[in-house]
Amino acid sequence: IYSINGRDVIYFRDMVKMVLNQLGGFRFRVFLPISLFKFLMMSYQRLTGKIQFTPDQVDSLTAKEVFPNYPWWEEFNIKVTSFEEGVRRMVEWDE
């Protein structure tokens, strides 16, 4: 059994900051209680029909858990892409 996690430890707030930086333009962050954020997120997703995150994924992202860093990418010979680079590629692909 392998724990497949990223090479770098990135906290949820930092993830949000990286995504907003890649989106460009004027962006600002509003810090909400997790329960309110999940409610608003699910409401928005129901209105738009675009499911992007589940409440469980939000719980996982905000749990502040840091998993042991086992270099599984070396064992499987996988080139690691940073989170920020992955977001950049996603934003470019979506345009």
Secondary structure as GFF3:
##gff-version 3
##sequence-region A 1 95
A	DSSP	alpha_helix	12	23	.	.	.	ID=ss1
A	DSSP	alpha_helix	34	48	.	.	.	ID=ss2
A	DSSP	alpha_helix	55	61	.	.	.	ID=ss3
A	DSSP	alpha_helix	72	75	.	.	.	ID=ss4
A	DSSP	alpha_helix	83	94	.	.	.	ID=ss5
###
